[in-house]
């Protein structure tokens, strides 16, 4: 058998092995400037007409 399929050592759990094989996360921000801009545009496009209708403008 290859080393990849051999039994784990006594001190190593399957969870630890899976964690080590997992791809490492990059230091990317959760939201980018484009995400905030898209959110602001969607907010204006949805809430703007609602506000105008509510105030009778």
mmCIF file of the N, C-alpha and C atoms, coordinates in Angstrom:
data_MODEL
# 
_entry.id   MODEL 
# 
loop_
_atom_site.group_PDB 
_atom_site.id 
_atom_site.type_symbol 
_atom_site.label_atom_id 
_atom_site.label_alt_id 
_atom_site.label_comp_id 
_atom_site.label_asym_id 
_atom_site.label_entity_id 
_atom_site.label_seq_id 
_atom_site.pdbx_PDB_ins_code 
_atom_site.Cartn_x 
_atom_site.Cartn_y 
_atom_site.Cartn_z 
_atom_site.occupancy 
_atom_site.B_iso_or_equiv 
_atom_site.pdbx_formal_charge 
_atom_site.auth_seq_id 
_atom_site.auth_comp_id 
_atom_site.auth_asym_id 
_atom_site.auth_atom_id 
_atom_site.pdbx_PDB_model_num 
ATOM 1   N N  . UNK A 1 1  ? 0.836   -1.188 0.000  1.00 0.00 ? 1  UNK A N  1 
ATOM 2   C CA . UNK A 1 1  ? 0.000   0.000  0.000  1.00 0.00 ? 1  UNK A CA 1 
ATOM 3   C C  . UNK A 1 1  ? 0.875   1.243  0.000  1.00 0.00 ? 1  UNK A C  1 
ATOM 4   N N  . UNK A 1 2  ? 0.317   2.288  -0.566 1.00 0.00 ? 2  UNK A N  1 
ATOM 5   C CA . UNK A 1 2  ? 1.056   3.538  -0.543 1.00 0.00 ? 2  UNK A CA 1 
ATOM 6   C C  . UNK A 1 2  ? 0.892   4.199  0.813  1.00 0.00 ? 2  UNK A C  1 
ATOM 7   N N  . UNK A 1 3  ? 1.731   5.118  1.075  1.00 0.00 ? 3  UNK A N  1 
ATOM 8   C CA . UNK A 1 3  ? 1.717   5.797  2.371  1.00 0.00 ? 3  UNK A CA 1 
ATOM 9   C C  . UNK A 1 3  ? 0.418   6.558  2.600  1.00 0.00 ? 3  UNK A C  1 
ATOM 10  N N  . UNK A 1 4  ? -0.200  7.035  1.519  1.00 0.00 ? 4  UNK A N  1 
ATOM 11  C CA . UNK A 1 4  ? -1.423  7.819  1.627  1.00 0.00 ? 4  UNK A CA 1 
ATOM 12  C C  . UNK A 1 4  ? -2.561  6.993  2.225  1.00 0.00 ? 4  UNK A C  1 
ATOM 13  N N  . UNK A 1 5  ? -2.617  5.696  1.948  1.00 0.00 ? 5  UNK A N  1 
ATOM 14  C CA . UNK A 1 5  ? -3.729  4.870  2.380  1.00 0.00 ? 5  UNK A CA 1 
ATOM 15  C C  . UNK A 1 5  ? -3.425  4.032  3.624  1.00 0.00 ? 5  UNK A C  1 
ATOM 16  N N  . UNK A 1 6  ? -2.261  4.175  4.185  1.00 0.00 ? 6  UNK A N  1 
ATOM 17  C CA . UNK A 1 6  ? -1.943  3.427  5.387  1.00 0.00 ? 6  UNK A CA 1 
ATOM 18  C C  . UNK A 1 6  ? -2.694  4.003  6.579  1.00 0.00 ? 6  UNK A C  1 
ATOM 19  N N  . UNK A 1 7  ? -2.822  3.199  7.617  1.00 0.00 ? 7  UNK A N  1 
ATOM 20  C CA . UNK A 1 7  ? -3.517  3.640  8.825  1.00 0.00 ? 7  UNK A CA 1 
ATOM 21  C C  . UNK A 1 7  ? -2.807  4.828  9.445  1.00 0.00 ? 7  UNK A C  1 
ATOM 22  N N  . UNK A 1 8  ? -3.591  5.649  10.085 1.00 0.00 ? 8  UNK A N  1 
ATOM 23  C CA . UNK A 1 8  ? -3.038  6.823  10.764 1.00 0.00 ? 8  UNK A CA 1 
ATOM 24  C C  . UNK A 1 8  ? -2.257  6.382  11.988 1.00 0.00 ? 8  UNK A C  1 
ATOM 25  N N  . UNK A 1 9  ? -1.336  7.224  12.403 1.00 0.00 ? 9  UNK A N  1 
ATOM 26  C CA . UNK A 1 9  ? -0.608  6.926  13.633 1.00 0.00 ? 9  UNK A CA 1 
ATOM 27  C C  . UNK A 1 9  ? -1.555  7.041  14.811 1.00 0.00 ? 9  UNK A C  1 
ATOM 28  N N  . UNK A 1 10 ? -1.164  6.521  15.923 1.00 0.00 ? 10 UNK A N  1 
ATOM 29  C CA . UNK A 1 10 ? -2.044  6.465  17.089 1.00 0.00 ? 10 UNK A CA 1 
ATOM 30  C C  . UNK A 1 10 ? -2.431  7.853  17.568 1.00 0.00 ? 10 UNK A C  1 
ATOM 31  N N  . UNK A 1 11 ? -1.527  8.823  17.548 1.00 0.00 ? 11 UNK A N  1 
ATOM 32  C CA . UNK A 1 11 ? -1.799  10.149 18.075 1.00 0.00 ? 11 UNK A CA 1 
ATOM 33  C C  . UNK A 1 11 ? -2.520  11.065 17.110 1.00 0.00 ? 11 UNK A C  1 
ATOM 34  N N  . UNK A 1 12 ? -2.687  10.670 15.863 1.00 0.00 ? 12 UNK A N  1 
ATOM 35  C CA . UNK A 1 12 ? -3.274  11.559 14.866 1.00 0.00 ? 12 UNK A CA 1 
ATOM 36  C C  . UNK A 1 12 ? -4.715  11.138 14.586 1.00 0.00 ? 12 UNK A C  1 
ATOM 37  N N  . UNK A 1 13 ? -5.625  12.061 14.720 1.00 0.00 ? 13 UNK A N  1 
ATOM 38  C CA . UNK A 1 13 ? -7.024  11.751 14.455 1.00 0.00 ? 13 UNK A CA 1 
ATOM 39  C C  . UNK A 1 13 ? -7.341  12.007 12.987 1.00 0.00 ? 13 UNK A C  1 
ATOM 40  N N  . UNK A 1 14 ? -8.439  11.463 12.532 1.00 0.00 ? 14 UNK A N  1 
ATOM 41  C CA . UNK A 1 14 ? -8.862  11.677 11.148 1.00 0.00 ? 14 UNK A CA 1 
ATOM 42  C C  . UNK A 1 14 ? -9.204  13.146 10.927 1.00 0.00 ? 14 UNK A C  1 
ATOM 43  N N  . UNK A 1 15 ? -9.732  13.795 11.968 1.00 0.00 ? 15 UNK A N  1 
ATOM 44  C CA . UNK A 1 15 ? -10.063 15.215 11.838 1.00 0.00 ? 15 UNK A CA 1 
ATOM 45  C C  . UNK A 1 15 ? -8.807  16.053 11.616 1.00 0.00 ? 15 UNK A C  1 
ATOM 46  N N  . UNK A 1 16 ? -7.758  15.767 12.361 1.00 0.00 ? 16 UNK A N  1 
ATOM 47  C CA . UNK A 1 16 ? -6.506  16.511 12.214 1.00 0.00 ? 16 UNK A CA 1 
ATOM 48  C C  . UNK A 1 16 ? -5.907  16.276 10.844 1.00 0.00 ? 16 UNK A C  1 
ATOM 49  N N  . UNK A 1 17 ? -6.012  15.066 10.349 1.00 0.00 ? 17 UNK A N  1 
ATOM 50  C CA . UNK A 1 17 ? -5.474  14.769 9.025  1.00 0.00 ? 17 UNK A CA 1 
ATOM 51  C C  . UNK A 1 17 ? -6.248  15.513 7.949  1.00 0.00 ? 17 UNK A C  1 
ATOM 52  N N  . UNK A 1 18 ? -7.580  15.568 8.083  1.00 0.00 ? 18 UNK A N  1 
ATOM 53  C CA . UNK A 1 18 ? -8.395  16.293 7.112  1.00 0.00 ? 18 UNK A CA 1 
ATOM 54  C C  . UNK A 1 18 ? -8.097  17.785 7.165  1.00 0.00 ? 18 UNK A C  1 
ATOM 55  N N  . UNK A 1 19 ? -7.879  18.293 8.365  1.00 0.00 ? 19 UNK A N  1 
ATOM 56  C CA . UNK A 1 19 ? -7.564  19.713 8.512  1.00 0.00 ? 19 UNK A CA 1 
ATOM 57  C C  . UNK A 1 19 ? -6.247  20.044 7.829  1.00 0.00 ? 19 UNK A C  1 
ATOM 58  N N  . UNK A 1 20 ? -5.281  19.169 7.939  1.00 0.00 ? 20 UNK A N  1 
ATOM 59  C CA . UNK A 1 20 ? -3.983  19.421 7.324  1.00 0.00 ? 20 UNK A CA 1 
ATOM 60  C C  . UNK A 1 20 ? -4.053  19.350 5.808  1.00 0.00 ? 20 UNK A C  1 
ATOM 61  N N  . UNK A 1 21 ? -4.938  18.508 5.267  1.00 0.00 ? 21 UNK A N  1 
ATOM 62  C CA . UNK A 1 21 ? -5.046  18.381 3.812  1.00 0.00 ? 21 UNK A CA 1 
ATOM 63  C C  . UNK A 1 21 ? -5.855  19.509 3.199  1.00 0.00 ? 21 UNK A C  1 
ATOM 64  N N  . UNK A 1 22 ? -6.666  20.169 3.996  1.00 0.00 ? 22 UNK A N  1 
ATOM 65  C CA . UNK A 1 22 ? -7.527  21.229 3.486  1.00 0.00 ? 22 UNK A CA 1 
ATOM 66  C C  . UNK A 1 22 ? -6.677  22.365 2.921  1.00 0.00 ? 22 UNK A C  1 
ATOM 67  N N  . UNK A 1 23 ? -7.172  22.978 1.866  1.00 0.00 ? 23 UNK A N  1 
ATOM 68  C CA . UNK A 1 23 ? -6.460  24.104 1.262  1.00 0.00 ? 23 UNK A CA 1 
ATOM 69  C C  . UNK A 1 23 ? -6.415  25.265 2.248  1.00 0.00 ? 23 UNK A C  1 
ATOM 70  N N  . UNK A 1 24 ? -5.326  25.922 2.297  1.00 0.00 ? 24 UNK A N  1 
ATOM 71  C CA . UNK A 1 24 ? -5.191  27.062 3.212  1.00 0.00 ? 24 UNK A CA 1 
ATOM 72  C C  . UNK A 1 24 ? -5.932  28.265 2.662  1.00 0.00 ? 24 UNK A C  1 
ATOM 73  N N  . UNK A 1 25 ? -6.514  29.007 3.568  1.00 0.00 ? 25 UNK A N  1 
ATOM 74  C CA . UNK A 1 25 ? -7.245  30.203 3.157  1.00 0.00 ? 25 UNK A CA 1 
ATOM 75  C C  . UNK A 1 25 ? -6.265  31.325 2.873  1.00 0.00 ? 25 UNK A C  1 
ATOM 76  N N  . UNK A 1 26 ? -6.619  32.091 1.878  1.00 0.00 ? 26 UNK A N  1 
ATOM 77  C CA . UNK A 1 26 ? -5.814  33.263 1.566  1.00 0.00 ? 26 UNK A CA 1 
ATOM 78  C C  . UNK A 1 26 ? -6.323  34.427 2.392  1.00 0.00 ? 26 UNK A C  1 
ATOM 79  N N  . UNK A 1 27 ? -5.514  35.429 2.544  1.00 0.00 ? 27 UNK A N  1 
ATOM 80  C CA . UNK A 1 27 ? -5.892  36.585 3.340  1.00 0.00 ? 27 UNK A CA 1 
ATOM 81  C C  . UNK A 1 27 ? -6.738  37.569 2.568  1.00 0.00 ? 27 UNK A C  1 
ATOM 82  N N  . UNK A 1 28 ? -7.772  37.092 1.891  1.00 0.00 ? 28 UNK A N  1 
ATOM 83  C CA . UNK A 1 28 ? -8.628  37.973 1.111  1.00 0.00 ? 28 UNK A CA 1 
ATOM 84  C C  . UNK A 1 28 ? -9.705  38.570 2.005  1.00 0.00 ? 28 UNK A C  1 
ATOM 85  N N  . UNK A 1 29 ? -10.095 39.818 1.739  1.00 0.00 ? 29 UNK A N  1 
ATOM 86  C CA . UNK A 1 29 ? -11.171 40.415 2.537  1.00 0.00 ? 29 UNK A CA 1 
ATOM 87  C C  . UNK A 1 29 ? -12.505 39.754 2.222  1.00 0.00 ? 29 UNK A C  1 
ATOM 88  N N  . UNK A 1 30 ? -13.390 39.747 3.196  1.00 0.00 ? 30 UNK A N  1 
ATOM 89  C CA . UNK A 1 30 ? -14.694 39.119 3.009  1.00 0.00 ? 30 UNK A CA 1 
ATOM 90  C C  . UNK A 1 30 ? -15.529 39.914 2.008  1.00 0.00 ? 30 UNK A C  1 
ATOM 91  N N  . UNK A 1 31 ? -15.508 41.233 2.106  1.00 0.00 ? 31 UNK A N  1 
ATOM 92  C CA . UNK A 1 31 ? -16.189 42.104 1.164  1.00 0.00 ? 31 UNK A CA 1 
ATOM 93  C C  . UNK A 1 31 ? -15.167 42.994 0.484  1.00 0.00 ? 31 UNK A C  1 
ATOM 94  N N  . UNK A 1 32 ? -15.353 43.217 -0.802 1.00 0.00 ? 32 UNK A N  1 
ATOM 95  C CA . UNK A 1 32 ? -14.463 44.116 -1.538 1.00 0.00 ? 32 UNK A CA 1 
ATOM 96  C C  . UNK A 1 32 ? -15.194 45.441 -1.768 1.00 0.00 ? 32 UNK A C  1 
ATOM 97  N N  . UNK A 1 33 ? -14.479 46.399 -2.324 1.00 0.00 ? 33 UNK A N  1 
ATOM 98  C CA . UNK A 1 33 ? -15.086 47.695 -2.620 1.00 0.00 ? 33 UNK A CA 1 
ATOM 99  C C  . UNK A 1 33 ? -16.215 47.528 -3.639 1.00 0.00 ? 33 UNK A C  1 
ATOM 100 N N  . UNK A 1 34 ? -16.053 46.625 -4.583 1.00 0.00 ? 34 UNK A N  1 
ATOM 101 C CA . UNK A 1 34 ? -17.101 46.371 -5.574 1.00 0.00 ? 34 UNK A CA 1 
ATOM 102 C C  . UNK A 1 34 ? -18.365 45.809 -4.944 1.00 0.00 ? 34 UNK A C  1 
ATOM 103 N N  . UNK A 1 35 ? -18.192 44.985 -3.907 1.00 0.00 ? 35 UNK A N  1 
ATOM 104 C CA . UNK A 1 35 ? -19.353 44.442 -3.202 1.00 0.00 ? 35 UNK A CA 1 
ATOM 105 C C  . UNK A 1 35 ? -20.136 45.556 -2.522 1.00 0.00 ? 35 UNK A C  1 
ATOM 106 N N  . UNK A 1 36 ? -19.425 46.478 -1.878 1.00 0.00 ? 36 UNK A N  1 
ATOM 107 C CA . UNK A 1 36 ? -20.102 47.595 -1.213 1.00 0.00 ? 36 UNK A CA 1 
ATOM 108 C C  . UNK A 1 36 ? -20.781 48.507 -2.228 1.00 0.00 ? 36 UNK A C  1 
ATOM 109 N N  . UNK A 1 37 ? -20.148 48.736 -3.369 1.00 0.00 ? 37 UNK A N  1 
ATOM 110 C CA . UNK A 1 37 ? -20.750 49.578 -4.400 1.00 0.00 ? 37 UNK A CA 1 
ATOM 111 C C  . UNK A 1 37 ? -22.015 48.932 -4.958 1.00 0.00 ? 37 UNK A C  1 
ATOM 112 N N  . UNK A 1 38 ? -21.968 47.635 -5.205 1.00 0.00 ? 38 UNK A N  1 
ATOM 113 C CA . UNK A 1 38 ? -23.151 46.936 -5.718 1.00 0.00 ? 38 UNK A CA 1 
ATOM 114 C C  . UNK A 1 38 ? -24.279 46.959 -4.689 1.00 0.00 ? 38 UNK A C  1 
ATOM 115 N N  . UNK A 1 39 ? -23.946 46.805 -3.419 1.00 0.00 ? 39 UNK A N  1 
ATOM 116 C CA . UNK A 1 39 ? -24.959 46.856 -2.367 1.00 0.00 ? 39 UNK A CA 1 
ATOM 117 C C  . UNK A 1 39 ? -25.590 48.242 -2.311 1.00 0.00 ? 39 UNK A C  1 
ATOM 118 N N  . UNK A 1 40 ? -24.781 49.288 -2.418 1.00 0.00 ? 40 UNK A N  1 
ATOM 119 C CA . UNK A 1 40 ? -25.304 50.658 -2.360 1.00 0.00 ? 40 UNK A CA 1 
ATOM 120 C C  . UNK A 1 40 ? -26.220 50.938 -3.548 1.00 0.00 ? 40 UNK A C  1 
ATOM 121 N N  . UNK A 1 41 ? -25.835 50.501 -4.734 1.00 0.00 ? 41 UNK A N  1 
ATOM 122 C CA . UNK A 1 41 ? -26.676 50.710 -5.924 1.00 0.00 ? 41 UNK A CA 1 
ATOM 123 C C  . UNK A 1 41 ? -27.997 49.968 -5.771 1.00 0.00 ? 41 UNK A C  1 
ATOM 124 N N  . UNK A 1 42 ? -27.945 48.720 -5.323 1.00 0.00 ? 42 UNK A N  1 
ATOM 125 C CA . UNK A 1 42 ? -29.183 47.953 -5.138 1.00 0.00 ? 42 UNK A CA 1 
ATOM 126 C C  . UNK A 1 42 ? -30.065 48.595 -4.077 1.00 0.00 ? 42 UNK A C  1 
ATOM 127 N N  . UNK A 1 43 ? -29.465 49.109 -3.016 1.00 0.00 ? 43 UNK A N  1 
ATOM 128 C CA . UNK A 1 43 ? -30.225 49.756 -1.958 1.00 0.00 ? 43 UNK A CA 1 
ATOM 129 C C  . UNK A 1 43 ? -30.946 50.992 -2.474 1.00 0.00 ? 43 UNK A C  1 
ATOM 130 N N  . UNK A 1 44 ? -30.255 51.801 -3.264 1.00 0.00 ? 44 UNK A N  1 
ATOM 131 C CA . UNK A 1 44 ? -30.871 53.008 -3.822 1.00 0.00 ? 44 UNK A CA 1 
ATOM 132 C C  . UNK A 1 44 ? -31.968 52.637 -4.809 1.00 0.00 ? 44 UNK A C  1 
ATOM 133 N N  . UNK A 1 45 ? -31.733 51.621 -5.634 1.00 0.00 ? 45 UNK A N  1 
ATOM 134 C CA . UNK A 1 45 ? -32.734 51.248 -6.642 1.00 0.00 ? 45 UNK A CA 1 
ATOM 135 C C  . UNK A 1 45 ? -33.990 50.651 -6.013 1.00 0.00 ? 45 UNK A C  1 
ATOM 136 N N  . UNK A 1 46 ? -33.863 50.008 -4.872 1.00 0.00 ? 46 UNK A N  1 
ATOM 137 C CA . UNK A 1 46 ? -35.034 49.421 -4.216 1.00 0.00 ? 46 UNK A CA 1 
ATOM 138 C C  . UNK A 1 46 ? -35.701 50.426 -3.286 1.00 0.00 ? 46 UNK A C  1 
ATOM 139 N N  . UNK A 1 47 ? -34.919 51.091 -2.457 1.00 0.00 ? 47 UNK A N  1 
ATOM 140 C CA . UNK A 1 47 ? -35.502 51.966 -1.431 1.00 0.00 ? 47 UNK A CA 1 
ATOM 141 C C  . UNK A 1 47 ? -35.890 53.338 -1.961 1.00 0.00 ? 47 UNK A C  1 
ATOM 142 N N  . UNK A 1 48 ? -35.235 53.776 -3.019 1.00 0.00 ? 48 UNK A N  1 
ATOM 143 C CA . UNK A 1 48 ? -35.562 55.085 -3.583 1.00 0.00 ? 48 UNK A CA 1 
ATOM 144 C C  . UNK A 1 48 ? -37.007 55.179 -4.033 1.00 0.00 ? 48 UNK A C  1 
ATOM 145 N N  . UNK A 1 49 ? -37.448 54.308 -4.925 1.00 0.00 ? 49 UNK A N  1 
ATOM 146 C CA . UNK A 1 49 ? -38.866 54.364 -5.352 1.00 0.00 ? 49 UNK A CA 1 
ATOM 147 C C  . UNK A 1 49 ? -39.851 54.143 -4.208 1.00 0.00 ? 49 UNK A C  1 
ATOM 148 N N  . UNK A 1 50 ? -39.485 53.304 -3.253 1.00 0.00 ? 50 UNK A N  1 
ATOM 149 C CA . UNK A 1 50 ? -40.372 53.103 -2.105 1.00 0.00 ? 50 UNK A CA 1 
ATOM 150 C C  . UNK A 1 50 ? -40.518 54.384 -1.298 1.00 0.00 ? 50 UNK A C  1 
ATOM 151 N N  . UNK A 1 51 ? -39.429 55.090 -1.112 1.00 0.00 ? 51 UNK A N  1 
ATOM 152 C CA . UNK A 1 51 ? -39.471 56.348 -0.344 1.00 0.00 ? 51 UNK A CA 1 
ATOM 153 C C  . UNK A 1 51 ? -40.267 57.404 -1.102 1.00 0.00 ? 51 UNK A C  1 
ATOM 154 N N  . UNK A 1 52 ? -40.048 57.506 -2.409 1.00 0.00 ? 52 UNK A N  1 
ATOM 155 C CA . UNK A 1 52 ? -40.812 58.479 -3.187 1.00 0.00 ? 52 UNK A CA 1 
ATOM 156 C C  . UNK A 1 52 ? -42.302 58.168 -3.143 1.00 0.00 ? 52 UNK A C  1 
ATOM 157 N N  . UNK A 1 53 ? -42.656 56.902 -3.209 1.00 0.00 ? 53 UNK A N  1 
ATOM 158 C CA . UNK A 1 53 ? -44.072 56.531 -3.147 1.00 0.00 ? 53 UNK A CA 1 
ATOM 159 C C  . UNK A 1 53 ? -44.657 56.786 -1.781 1.00 0.00 ? 53 UNK A C  1 
ATOM 160 N N  . UNK A 1 54 ? -43.894 56.549 -0.727 1.00 0.00 ? 54 UNK A N  1 
ATOM 161 C CA . UNK A 1 54 ? -44.404 56.751 0.616  1.00 0.00 ? 54 UNK A CA 1 
ATOM 162 C C  . UNK A 1 54 ? -44.641 58.214 0.924  1.00 0.00 ? 54 UNK A C  1 
ATOM 163 N N  . UNK A 1 55 ? -43.788 59.076 0.384  1.00 0.00 ? 55 UNK A N  1 
ATOM 164 C CA . UNK A 1 55 ? -43.925 60.516 0.651  1.00 0.00 ? 55 UNK A CA 1 
ATOM 165 C C  . UNK A 1 55 ? -44.726 61.231 -0.426 1.00 0.00 ? 55 UNK A C  1 
ATOM 166 N N  . UNK A 1 56 ? -45.208 60.489 -1.420 1.00 0.00 ? 56 UNK A N  1 
ATOM 167 C CA . UNK A 1 56 ? -46.043 61.093 -2.469 1.00 0.00 ? 56 UNK A CA 1 
ATOM 168 C C  . UNK A 1 56 ? -45.280 62.043 -3.369 1.00 0.00 ? 56 UNK A C  1 
ATOM 169 N N  . UNK A 1 57 ? -44.013 61.778 -3.582 1.00 0.00 ? 57 UNK A N  1 
ATOM 170 C CA . UNK A 1 57 ? -43.208 62.672 -4.430 1.00 0.00 ? 57 UNK A CA 1 
ATOM 171 C C  . UNK A 1 57 ? -43.239 62.238 -5.880 1.00 0.00 ? 57 UNK A C  1 
# 
